[in-house]
């Protein structure tokens, strides 16, 4: 029974009960009170009139109450109906009901382009034929009570534009009260288009990774299983895509001694720890051999918010072989073309020093007696000493031939000093020979440049502002460990808040949090208020720190200086503060260093205010393209640059905008254009799958750059050429070394001056052709032979002893002397000098002798005559 029928029944029963009680009770009361029939009859009439009046009042009041309630209900229902229509219109959402025929709301009828009421056959006509069967089956299943509802995506038979489709989502639910179907209709065309765009972007990203030449790209899931393996990875490591997919990283390419450390580092990174830095690694091929690669790593998250690690590996085998050949050639000619101030040393089989040169003593600031007999690793920082012992042992055991690395020297202060160590096996006594080169300045400049590049890369990568600022402070402290840095930002209320301070105590940071930027308030507050550099060389004496002396003393802080940074309008954004644990003044280089980073801080702050969200797939593409270790460019088939990365802009000296208005012919040396165009034509015609060549580039400043170019061609699904994928690596250093070594060899072999290199026993180590012509002896006859005296008489021997004595005492000698080679007397001018060479396997000094014949004559000595004068 409906609710309003029950209410009506209750009212009727109440009225009946009230009437019955009124009649019987009132009659009984009158009979009891009165006995006169006429009087009772008159009262009966009055009682009836009173009942009618009271009933009318009660019915009128009830009708008024119900009318007002009904009116409020109708108003509320109309309001809800209007709100529902508005929501449906704004959300492209409509409602419907099916009771043998479809009844659509206004918005639903508008989405369908249908009448408010239609039959199933009329609806199916509006739906794309491919989706009609699914809708009909789902509708029948709900009506037969086989299912309670359905949710379908349908494509309409009409389109809003000629090249677009319209998609609707229809949802249905069977009512438990009347058995009819009720549901909603929603326009999901935008969502479908977004999904299609995302799919296309992911396909472009995948094609780029798969077709990038000479760069092996792999992707691994959280369990380090392969989920992507491009063609370059197949060529580099020997595993096909089928063999690699699903297998773990360590099973494929990680050598066994490295596996535990690699697994631990990757798990720590995926759990929020520090990222894996780019580095040179020796990885394992399928056949068990090792290949040297330069490996970069990138951590991204997929749609399920699960981490995925991408590895970009560049084959260094050719570079390693070339580098080793150049290194060996350089060692043979080093002493003949240049004098280097390197620290030279020799060690015995127990790695105890048995020889050091003056450069070693100057580098370590110690005496010879303090060095000789001491272990080699004792002169390096404890964290690097173990590595020195390990690699030295590997060389002594024959596992390696040569090792070179930049290491930290032992120091009694917190100031780190860097030097490059090179060691190799000494074949004569089974020990080690090596050198140390002071690289402190280069290391400092490299760290500074790396810090700048890392900050710029972070800005390009749109990393959070606090993360960038923290990285800046950490890199500054890496360059100068004495510094304890902090970055404070000023808010709208003129108060300073700490944004990054990795090494300052947390309690101290809490104490100064929110200080006002006012003159005389510490260093940072004063600098933020005045916009000027503020230096407090001694915090216990400086007036700005009068209220904070006890605070800084409790944390061991003794000096502080602060540099404000400003935006383009000259407004102070914050301060860069530097603390020391002892009273001190900042150097000019420290101030310049911090000033350089304040510009990056301003850039980071400004960018953080303008940064917008980007699609996930586009972020992956940009990160891979921009962070590649070589210069990458996408070039049209007509030669115009379509896209370039930062590295190629740095190589060529042009900005990205400038390159995008140029062709590759504009930056190619004219003599190399024809060869490049010929190879590109063959690649476009399908004769080759890719090509590599060494070519010259013209940089923006007019200088030439030697580069290694690797090119592949991207084609569309129909096989039509779309664009070239070019990779450029700087090989100028290799070309320069080749030219220098060639020049040194040419000078030595073609010089008209007779040159010979001898040891302390005057035995010939090497000689040039001019010396063999002077002596009449071949190089094979001279090698290992003692250099003869000037003549056969005692005066010549005395002159020779005097010459060698002065040469050993002073390191050089020059003058005239009489000499006889092959029975021919010669008046010679001799210049001799001492040269310490790392190529010598003996613990002795070597000498370079240059002869000029002052009385040249025809040398009649034949190649077969030999001079055998005694010493």
C-alpha positions in Angstrom: 0.0 0.0 0.0 1.3 3.4 -1.0 2.2 5.8 1.9 -0.5 8.4 1.1 -3.3 5.7 1.1 -2.1 4.6 4.5 -2.3 8.2 5.7 -5.8 8.6 4.3 -7.0 5.4 6.1 -5.5 6.6 9.4 -7.3 10.0 9.1 -10.6 8.3 8.2 -10.3 5.9 11.2 -9.5 8.7 13.5 -12.5 10.7 12.3 -14.8 7.7 12.7 -13.5 7.0 16.2 -13.8 10.6 17.2 -17.4 10.8 15.9 -18.5 7.6 17.6 -17.0 8.6 20.9 -18.6 12.1 20.6 -22.1 10.6 19.9 -22.1 8.0 22.6 -20.3 9.9 25.3 -22.3 13.1 24.8 -25.6 11.1 24.8 -24.7 9.3 28.0 -23.6 12.6 29.7 -26.9 14.4 28.7 -29.0 11.4 30.0 -27.0 11.5 33.2 -27.3 15.2 33.8 -30.9 15.9 32.5 -34.2 14.1 32.8 -36.4 16.5 30.8 -36.9 15.2 27.3 -37.5 18.6 25.7 -34.4 19.9 27.3 -32.3 16.9 26.2 -33.6 17.3 22.6 -32.6 21.0 22.6 -29.1 20.1 23.9 -28.9 17.3 21.3 -29.4 19.8 18.5 -26.8 22.2 20.0 -24.3 19.3 20.4 -24.7 18.3 16.7 -24.1 21.9 15.6 -21.0 22.1 17.8 -19.7 18.8 16.3 -20.2 20.1 12.8 -18.3 23.4 13.6 -15.4 21.5 15.3 -15.1 19.0 12.5 -15.1 21.8 9.9 -12.3 23.6 11.7 -10.2 20.5 12.1 -10.7 19.5 8.4 -9.8 23.0 7.3 -6.7 23.2 9.4 -5.6 19.7 8.1 -6.2 20.8 4.5 -4.2 24.0 5.0 -1.3 22.1 6.5 -1.2 19.5 3.8 -1.5 22.2 1.1 1.5 24.1 2.4 3.5 20.9 2.7 2.6 19.9 -0.8 3.6 23.3 -2.1 7.0 23.2 -0.4 7.6 19.7 -1.7 6.7 20.8 -5.3 9.1 23.8 -5.0 11.9 21.6 -3.7 11.3 19.1 -6.4 11.4 21.8 -9.1 14.7 23.2 -7.6 16.3 19.7 -7.5 15.1 19.1 -11.1 16.7 22.4 -12.2 20.0 21.7 -10.4 20.1 18.2 -11.9 19.6 19.7 -15.4 22.3 22.2 -14.8 24.7 19.5 -13.5 23.9 17.4 -16.6 24.5 20.2 -18.9 27.9 21.3 -17.4 29.2 17.7 -17.1 27.9 16.6 -20.5 25.9 14.1 -18.6 22.3 13.0 -19.1 19.9 10.5 -17.5 17.4 8.0 -19.1 14.8 5.3 -18.2 13.7 2.3 -20.2 10.3 0.6 -19.7 9.9 -0.9 -23.2 10.8 2.5 -24.6 13.7 4.9 -23.9 12.9 8.1 -22.1 15.8 10.6 -22.3 16.5 13.7 -20.3 17.0 17.0 -22.2 20.8 16.7 -22.0 20.8 13.0 -22.9 18.6 13.7 -25.9 21.0 16.5 -26.9 24.0 14.3 -26.7 22.3 11.6 -28.8 20.7 14.0 -31.2 17.4 12.1 -30.6 13.9 12.8 -29.5 13.1 12.7 -25.8 11.4 9.3 -26.3 12.5 6.6 -28.7 12.5 2.9 -29.3 15.4 0.5 -29.2 15.5 0.3 -33.0 15.7 4.1 -33.2 18.5 4.1 -30.7 20.5 1.5 -32.6 20.3 3.5 -35.8 22.2 6.3 -33.9 25.0 4.0 -32.8 28.0 2.9 -34.9 27.3 -0.6 -36.3 30.3 -2.1 -34.6 28.8 -1.2 -31.1 25.2 -2.1 -31.8 25.5 -5.8 -30.9 27.1 -5.1 -27.6 24.4 -2.6 -26.5 21.6 -4.9 -27.6 23.0 -8.0 -25.8 23.7 -6.0 -22.6 20.1 -4.6 -22.6 18.5 -8.0 -23.1 20.7 -9.5 -20.3 19.5 -6.9 -17.9 15.8 -7.3 -18.9 16.1 -11.1 -18.5 17.6 -10.5 -15.0 20.9 -12.2 -16.1 22.8 -9.1 -14.9 22.0 -6.0 -12.8 23.5 -3.4 -15.1 26.1 -2.6 -17.7 28.7 0.1 -18.6 29.6 0.6 -22.3 31.5 3.0 -24.5 29.6 3.6 -27.8 30.6 5.5 -30.9 27.9 7.6 -32.5 27.0 7.1 -36.2 27.6 10.8 -36.7 30.7 13.0 -36.0 30.9 16.6 -34.8 33.6 17.3 -37.4 34.6 15.5 -40.6 37.7 13.9 -39.2 36.6 13.2 -35.6 34.3 10.7 -33.8 32.0 11.2 -30.9 32.0 8.7 -28.0 29.4 8.2 -25.3 29.5 6.2 -22.1 26.2 4.6 -21.2 25.6 3.2 -17.8 22.5 1.2 -16.7 21.1 -0.3 -13.4 17.9 -2.3 -13.0 15.5 -0.9 -10.4 14.4 -3.2 -7.6 11.1 -1.4 -7.2 9.6 -1.2 -10.7 11.9 -3.5 -12.6 12.7 -0.8 -15.1 16.2 0.2 -16.3 17.6 3.6 -15.2 21.0 5.0 -16.2 23.2 7.9 -17.3 24.7 9.0 -20.6 28.0 10.9 -20.7 30.2 12.4 -23.5 33.7 10.9 -23.3 35.0 12.1 -26.6 37.7 14.3 -25.0 38.9 11.4 -22.8 39.2 9.1 -25.9 41.1 11.8 -27.8 43.5 12.2 -24.8 44.1 8.5 -24.7 44.9 8.4 -28.5 47.3 11.3 -28.1 49.0 9.6 -25.2 49.4 6.4 -27.2 50.9 8.3 -30.2 53.3 10.1 -27.9 54.4 6.8 -26.3 54.9 5.3 -29.8 57.2 8.3 -30.8 59.1 7.9 -27.6 59.6 4.2 -28.2 60.7 4.7 -31.9 63.3 7.2 -30.8 64.8 4.8 -28.2 64.7 1.9 -30.7 66.4 3.7 -33.5 69.0 5.8 -31.6 72.3 4.8 -33.2 75.3 3.7 -31.0 73.4 4.3 -27.8 72.2 1.1 -26.2 69.0 1.8 -24.2 67.5 -0.7 -21.8 64.6 -0.4 -19.3 64.1 -2.4 -16.1 61.2 -2.8 -13.7 61.4 -2.7 -9.9 62.7 -6.3 -9.8 65.5 -5.3 -12.4 63.8 -7.4 -15.1 64.2 -6.2 -18.7 61.1 -4.4 -20.1 62.8 -2.7 -23.0 65.9 -3.6 -25.1 66.7 -1.7 -28.3 68.7 -2.8 -31.4 71.9 -1.1 -30.2 71.7 -3.2 -27.0 71.5 -6.3 -29.1 74.6 -5.4 -31.0 76.5 -4.2 -27.9 75.8 -7.1 -25.6 74.9 -10.0 -28.0 71.5 -10.8 -26.5 68.4 -10.6 -28.8 65.2 -8.9 -27.6 63.6 -12.3 -27.0 66.5 -13.5 -25.0 66.7 -10.4 -22.8 63.0 -9.7 -22.0 62.1 -10.8 -18.5 65.6 -11.6 -17.4 67.3 -9.7 -14.6 70.0 -7.1 -15.1 72.6 -8.9 -13.1 72.0 -12.2 -15.0 72.7 -10.5 -18.4 75.5 -7.9 -18.3 76.8 -7.4 -14.8 80.1 -9.1 -14.0 79.9 -11.4 -10.9 82.2 -9.2 -8.6 79.9 -6.2 -9.2 76.5 -7.9 -8.8 75.9 -7.4 -5.1 76.9 -3.8 -5.1 74.8 -3.0 -8.3 71.7 -4.7 -6.8 72.1 -2.8 -3.5 72.6 0.6 -5.3 69.6 0.1 -7.5 67.3 -1.0 -4.7 68.4 2.0 -2.6 67.7 4.3 -5.5 64.2 2.9 -6.2 63.4 3.3 -2.4 64.2 7.0 -2.5 68.0 6.9 -2.0 70.7 8.7 -4.0 70.7 8.2 -7.8 73.3 6.2 -9.7 75.9 8.6 -11.2 77.0 8.3 -14.8 80.2 6.4 -15.0 82.5 4.2 -17.1 81.9 0.5 -16.5 83.2 -2.8 -17.8 80.1 -4.9 -18.5 79.7 -8.5 -19.7 78.7 -9.6 -23.2 76.8 -12.8 -24.0 80.1 -14.6 -24.9 81.6 -13.7 -21.5 83.9 -10.9 -22.8 83.9 -7.5 -21.2 83.0 -4.3 -23.0 83.7 -0.8 -21.7 80.7 1.6 -21.8 79.8 5.0 -20.5 76.5 4.4 -18.7 73.9 7.0 -17.7 70.8 6.2 -15.6 67.3 7.7 -15.3 64.5 6.7 -12.9 60.9 7.3 -14.1 57.5 6.2 -12.9 54.8 4.5 -15.0 51.1 4.9 -14.9 50.8 2.5 -11.9 53.3 4.8 -10.1 55.9 2.0 -10.2 59.6 3.0 -10.7 61.3 2.1 -14.0 65.0 2.4 -14.5 66.3 3.4 -17.9 70.0 2.9 -18.8 71.8 4.6 -21.7 75.1 2.9 -22.6 77.7 4.2 -25.1 80.3 1.7 -26.4 83.8 3.0 -25.4 85.8 0.0 -26.8 87.1 1.9 -29.8 87.8 5.0 -27.6 89.6 2.8 -25.1 91.8 1.2 -27.8 92.6 4.5 -29.4 93.3 6.1 -26.0 95.7 3.2 -25.1 97.5 3.5 -28.4 97.9 7.2 -28.0 99.0 6.8 -24.4 101.7 4.3 -25.3 102.9 6.5 -28.2 102.9 9.5 -25.9 105.1 7.8 -23.3 107.7 6.9 -26.0 108.2 10.5 -27.2 107.3 12.5 -24.0 110.8 13.4 -23.0 111.9 14.4 -26.5 109.2 17.0 -27.1 108.4 18.5 -23.7 109.4 18.7 -20.0 106.6 18.0 -17.6 106.7 18.9 -13.9 105.2 15.6 -12.9 106.0 13.8 -9.7 107.8 10.5 -10.6 108.2 7.6 -8.2 109.3 3.9 -8.2 108.0 1.2 -5.8 109.3 -2.2 -4.9 107.1 -5.3 -5.0 105.8 -4.5 -1.5 104.7 -1.0 -2.7 107.4 0.8 -0.7 108.8 3.9 -2.3 112.4 3.5 -3.4 112.7 6.6 -5.7 110.9 10.0 -5.8 111.8 13.1 -7.8 111.7 16.7 -6.5 108.2 17.3 -7.9 106.9 14.5 -5.6 108.5 16.3 -2.6 107.0 19.6 -3.6 103.6 18.1 -4.1 103.5 16.4 -0.7 105.5 19.1 1.1 107.8 16.6 2.7 111.5 15.6 2.6 113.0 12.7 0.7 113.8 10.8 3.9 110.2 11.1 5.0 109.1 9.5 1.7 111.5 6.7 0.9 110.7 3.4 2.4 107.1 4.5 3.1 104.1 2.6 1.6 102.7 4.3 -1.5 99.1 4.3 -0.2 100.2 6.2 2.9 100.3 9.4 0.9 96.6 9.3 -0.2 93.4 10.0 1.7 92.3 7.0 3.8 89.2 6.6 1.6 91.3 6.3 -1.5 94.2 4.4 0.0 92.4 1.1 -0.1 91.6 1.6 -3.8 95.3 2.3 -4.5 96.4 -0.9 -2.8 93.7 -2.9 -4.6 94.7 -1.6 -8.1 98.4 -1.8 -7.5 98.0 -5.4 -6.4 96.1 -6.2 -9.6 98.9 -4.8 -11.7 101.6 -6.7 -9.8 99.6 -9.9 -10.2 99.3 -9.3 -14.0 95.6 -8.7 -14.0 96.0 -5.2 -15.4 98.8 -3.4 -17.3 98.1 0.2 -16.4 95.8 2.2 -14.1 95.1 5.9 -13.9 92.7 7.8 -11.6 92.2 11.1 -9.9 92.6 10.7 -6.1 92.8 12.8 -3.0 96.2 13.3 -1.3 96.5 12.9 2.5 96.2 16.2 4.3 96.3 17.3 7.9 93.7 20.0 7.2 90.1 19.8 5.9 91.2 21.2 2.5 91.3 18.4 -0.1 94.0 18.3 -2.7 93.5 16.3 -5.9 96.1 14.6 -8.1 96.0 12.1 -11.0 97.9 8.9 -10.2 99.2 6.7 -13.1 100.9 3.4 -12.3 102.3 0.5 -14.4 104.4 -2.5 -13.8 108.2 -2.1 -13.8 109.3 -5.2 -15.8 112.9 -5.2 -14.6 112.5 -5.5 -10.8 108.8 -6.5 -10.5 107.8 -3.3 -8.8 105.7 -0.3 -9.9 106.6 2.9 -11.7 104.3 5.8 -11.8 103.6 9.5 -11.7 101.5 12.1 -9.9 100.1 15.2 -11.6 98.7 18.0 -9.5 95.1 18.4 -10.7 93.7 20.6 -7.9 92.9 23.5 -10.1 91.4 21.4 -12.9 89.4 19.4 -10.3 88.1 22.6 -8.7 87.1 24.1 -12.1 85.5 20.8 -13.1 83.5 20.5 -9.9 82.4 24.1 -10.4 81.3 23.4 -14.0 79.6 20.2 -13.0 77.7 22.1 -10.3 76.6 24.6 -12.8 75.6 22.0 -15.4 73.8 19.9 -12.8 71.8 23.0 -11.6 70.9 23.9 -15.2 70.0 20.3 -15.9 67.8 20.3 -12.8 66.1 23.5 -14.0 65.6 22.0 -17.4 64.3 18.8 -15.7 61.8 20.9 -13.7 62.9 19.4 -10.4 61.3 20.9 -7.2 62.8 24.2 -6.0 63.9 22.9 -2.6 65.6 19.9 -4.2 67.6 22.2 -6.6 68.6 24.6 -3.7 69.7 21.6 -1.6 71.8 20.3 -4.5 73.4 23.8 -4.9 74.5 23.9 -1.2 75.8 20.4 -1.3 77.9 21.0 -4.4 79.3 24.2 -3.0 80.4 22.3 0.2 81.9 19.6 -2.0 84.1 22.2 -3.7 85.0 23.8 -0.3 84.4 21.5 2.6 85.2 24.3 5.1 81.9 25.9 4.2 78.6 25.2 6.0 76.1 26.8 3.7 72.4 27.9 3.9 69.9 29.4 1.6 67.1 31.6 3.1 64.1 32.9 1.2 62.3 36.1 2.1 58.5 36.0 2.3 55.9 38.7 1.8 56.1 39.7 5.5 59.8 40.5 5.3 60.8 37.4 7.2 63.5 34.8 6.2 62.8 31.1 6.0 65.4 28.3 5.5 65.1 26.6 2.2 68.3 24.5 2.3 71.0 24.0 4.9 72.3 20.4 4.8 75.1 20.7 7.4 73.8 23.2 9.9 72.3 21.9 13.2 68.5 21.5 13.1 68.1 23.2 16.5 70.0 26.2 15.2 67.8 26.4 12.1 64.7 26.3 14.3 66.0 29.1 16.4 66.6 31.5 13.4 63.5 30.4 11.5 61.4 33.4 10.5 63.8 36.1 11.6 63.0 39.6 10.3 65.1 41.1 7.4 66.2 44.2 9.3 69.5 46.0 9.5 71.7 44.8 12.3 70.0 41.4 12.6 72.8 38.8 12.1 74.4 38.5 8.6 71.4 37.2 6.6 68.9 39.6 8.1 71.2 42.6 7.5 72.1 41.4 3.9 68.4 40.9 3.0 67.5 44.3 4.4 70.3 46.3 2.8 70.8 44.2 -0.3 74.6 44.2 0.3 77.2 41.6 1.2 77.6 41.3 4.9 80.7 39.7 6.5 81.1 38.8 10.2 84.7 37.5 10.6 84.2 36.8 14.3 80.6 36.2 15.5 81.6 36.9 19.1 82.8 40.4 18.3 80.5 41.5 15.5 77.7 43.9 16.7 75.1 42.3 14.4 75.4 39.0 16.4 75.1 40.5 19.9 71.8 38.8 20.5 72.9 35.5 19.1 76.4 35.0 20.5 75.5 32.4 23.0 73.4 30.5 20.4 76.1 30.3 17.7 78.8 29.5 20.4 76.7 26.4 21.5 76.9 25.0 18.0 80.5 25.8 17.3 79.9 28.5 14.7 82.6 31.2 14.7 82.2 33.2 11.4 79.5 34.0 8.9 79.0 36.0 5.7 75.9 36.4 3.6 75.3 37.5 0.0 71.8 38.6 -1.0 70.3 37.6 -4.4 67.9 39.7 -6.3 65.4 39.4 -9.2 65.5 41.4 -12.4 63.7 44.3 -10.7 66.3 44.5 -8.0 64.1 43.0 -5.3 65.9 40.9 -2.7 64.5 37.3 -2.9 66.7 35.9 -0.1 70.3 35.3 1.0 73.1 32.8 0.6 74.8 32.3 4.0 78.2 30.7 4.6 79.4 29.6 8.1 82.8 28.6 9.4 83.9 26.8 12.5 86.8 29.3 13.1 87.1 33.1 12.7 88.0 33.9 9.1 87.4 36.2 6.2 86.0 34.9 2.9 88.4 35.0 -0.1 87.6 36.8 -3.3 87.3 33.5 -5.1 84.8 32.2 -2.5 82.6 35.3 -3.0 82.8 35.0 -6.8 81.9 31.3 -6.5 78.8 32.0 -4.3 77.8 34.9 -6.6 77.8 32.6 -9.6 75.4 30.3 -7.8 73.1 33.1 -6.6 72.3 33.7 -10.3 71.3 30.1 -10.6 69.2 30.4 -7.5 67.4 33.4 -8.9 66.8 31.5 -12.1 65.4 28.5 -10.2 63.1 30.6 -8.2 61.8 32.5 -11.2 61.3 29.2 -13.1 59.5 27.6 -10.2 56.8 30.3 -10.4 56.2 29.7 -14.0 56.5 26.0 -14.3 53.5 24.1 -15.7 52.6 20.4 -15.6 53.8 18.4 -18.6 52.5 15.0 -19.8 54.3 12.0 -18.5 55.3 10.6 -22.0 56.7 14.0 -23.1 58.9 14.1 -19.9 60.4 10.7 -20.7 61.2 11.8 -24.2 62.8 15.1 -23.2 64.8 13.5 -20.3 66.3 10.8 -22.6 67.0 13.3 -25.4 68.4 16.1 -23.3 70.5 14.0 -20.9 72.2 12.0 -23.6 76.0 11.9 -23.1 76.5 12.9 -26.8 75.1 15.6 -29.0 71.8 14.5 -30.6 69.8 16.1 -33.4 66.8 15.3 -35.5 67.4 16.5 -39.0 64.9 16.7 -41.9 65.5 14.9 -45.2 66.3 18.4 -46.6 69.0 18.9 -44.0 67.2 21.3 -41.6 67.5 20.9 -37.8 64.2 19.8 -36.4 65.3 19.3 -32.8 68.6 19.5 -30.9 69.8 18.8 -27.4 71.8 20.9 -25.1 75.1 19.0 -25.7 75.2 19.6 -29.4 74.4 23.3 -28.8 77.4 23.5 -26.5 79.6 21.6 -29.1 78.7 24.0 -31.9 78.4 27.2 -29.9 74.9 28.0 -31.1 71.7 28.3 -29.1 68.8 26.0 -29.8 66.8 28.7 -31.5 69.7 29.5 -33.9 70.2 25.9 -34.9 66.6 25.3 -35.6 66.8 28.0 -38.3 69.9 26.3 -39.9 70.8 23.2 -41.9 73.6 20.7 -41.1 75.4 22.0 -44.2 75.6 25.5 -42.5 77.8 24.0 -39.7 79.8 21.5 -41.8 83.2 22.2 -43.2 82.9 22.7 -47.0 85.4 20.0 -47.7 83.3 17.4 -45.8 79.8 18.3 -47.1 80.0 16.1 -50.3 80.9 13.0 -48.4 78.2 13.6 -45.8 75.6 14.2 -48.5 76.6 11.1 -50.4 76.3 8.9 -47.3 72.9 10.5 -46.4 71.7 9.9 -49.9 72.7 6.2 -49.7 70.9 5.9 -46.4 67.8 7.5 -47.7 67.8 5.2 -50.8 68.0 2.1 -48.5 71.5 1.1 -49.6 72.8 1.2 -46.0 71.1 1.1 -42.6 73.3 3.8 -41.1 76.7 5.4 -41.4 79.5 6.9 -39.2 82.3 9.2 -40.1 84.8 11.7 -38.7 84.0 15.2 -40.0 84.8 18.9 -39.2 82.2 21.3 -37.9 82.3 25.1 -38.1 81.4 26.5 -34.7 79.7 29.9 -34.2 83.0 31.6 -33.2 84.6 30.4 -36.5 86.7 27.6 -34.9 86.7 24.1 -36.2 85.4 21.1 -34.2 86.4 17.5 -35.1 83.4 15.3 -34.4 82.4 11.6 -34.7 79.0 11.5 -36.5 76.7 8.5 -36.3 73.5 8.7 -38.4 70.3 6.6 -38.7 67.1 7.2 -40.6 63.6 7.1 -39.2 60.9 6.0 -41.6 57.1 6.0 -41.1 54.9 3.0 -41.2 54.8 3.1 -45.0 58.6 3.1 -45.2 58.9 6.7 -46.3 61.9 8.7 -44.9 60.9 11.1 -42.1 64.0 12.4 -40.5 67.6 11.6 -39.7 68.8 10.8 -36.1 72.3 12.2 -35.7 74.7 11.6 -32.8 77.9 13.8 -32.5 80.8 13.2 -30.1 83.8 15.6 -29.7 87.0 13.9 -30.9 89.1 17.1 -31.1 91.4 16.0 -28.3 92.2 12.8 -30.2 93.0 14.7 -33.4 95.2 17.2 -31.6 97.2 14.4 -29.9 97.7 12.6 -33.2 99.0 15.8 -34.8 101.4 16.6 -31.8 102.8 13.0 -31.8 103.3 13.1 -35.6 105.1 16.5 -35.3 107.3 15.2 -32.5 108.4 12.1 -34.5 109.0 14.3 -37.6 111.2 16.7 -35.7 113.2 13.9 -34.1 113.8 11.9 -37.3 114.3 14.9 -39.7 116.5 17.1 -37.6 119.9 18.0 -39.0 121.3 18.0 -35.5 122.6 14.7 -34.3 120.6 13.6 -31.2 121.3 10.7 -28.9 119.7 9.6 -25.6 122.2 7.7 -23.2 122.1 6.4 -19.7 124.6 7.1 -16.9 126.9 4.4 -18.3 126.9 6.3 -21.7 125.0 3.3 -23.3 122.9 4.4 -26.2 119.1 4.2 -25.6 118.0 5.7 -29.0 119.4 8.0 -31.7 118.1 9.9 -34.7 119.3 9.4 -38.4 121.5 12.5 -38.2 123.6 10.8 -35.4 123.9 7.5 -37.4 125.2 9.5 -40.4 127.7 11.3 -38.1 129.0 8.1 -36.6 128.7 5.9 -39.6 126.9 3.3 -37.5 123.4 2.0 -37.9 120.8 2.3 -35.1 121.0 -1.5 -34.4 124.8 -1.2 -34.0 124.4 1.8 -31.6 121.7 0.5 -29.3 123.1 -0.6 -26.0 126.7 0.4 -27.0 128.8 2.7 -24.9 129.2 6.2 -26.4 133.0 6.4 -27.4 135.3 9.1 -26.0 136.2 12.2 -28.0 139.5 10.7 -29.1 141.9 7.8 -28.2 144.4 9.8 -26.1 144.4 10.4 -22.4 143.5 14.1 -22.9 140.3 13.1 -24.6 139.5 10.7 -21.7 140.2 13.5 -19.2 137.9 15.9 -21.1 135.2 13.2 -21.2 135.4 12.6 -17.4 135.2 16.4 -16.8 132.2 16.6 -19.1 130.3 13.8 -17.3 131.3 15.2 -13.9 129.9 18.6 -14.7 126.8 17.1 -16.4 126.0 15.0 -13.3 126.6 18.0 -10.9 124.9 20.8 -12.8 122.5 18.8 -15.1 123.8 20.4 -18.3 127.1 21.0 -20.3 127.9 22.7 -23.6 131.1 23.3 -25.4 133.5 22.3 -28.2 135.3 19.0 -28.3 137.4 16.9 -30.7 135.9 13.6 -31.7 136.7 10.8 -34.1 134.1 8.7 -35.8 135.0 6.1 -38.3 138.7 7.3 -38.6 137.3 10.8 -39.4 138.1 13.7 -37.0 135.3 16.1 -36.2 135.2 19.5 -34.5 131.9 19.3 -32.7 129.7 21.6 -30.5 128.0 19.5 -27.9 124.9 20.4 -25.8 124.1 17.9 -23.1 121.3 18.0 -20.5 119.9 15.7 -17.9 116.4 14.3 -18.4 114.4 12.2 -15.9 112.1 10.0 -17.9 109.3 7.7 -16.7 110.0 5.4 -19.7 113.3 4.3 -18.1 112.9 0.9 -16.4 116.0 1.6 -14.3 116.4 3.8 -11.2 118.9 6.2 -12.9 119.1 9.5 -14.8 119.3 9.7 -18.6 120.9 12.4 -20.8 120.1 14.0 -24.1 123.1 14.9 -26.3 122.9 17.2 -29.3 125.9 17.4 -31.7 126.7 20.1 -34.3 129.6 19.6 -36.7 131.6 22.8 -36.7 133.8 21.6 -39.6 131.5 19.6 -41.9 133.1 17.4 -44.4 132.3 14.4 -46.6 132.0 11.4 -44.4 133.7 8.6 -46.2 133.0 6.0 -43.6 130.9 3.2 -44.9 128.0 1.7 -43.0 130.1 -1.4 -42.2 132.9 0.4 -40.4 132.6 0.3 -36.6 134.4 2.5 -34.0 135.4 0.5 -30.9 137.4 2.9 -28.7 137.6 2.0 -25.0 136.0 4.0 -22.2 
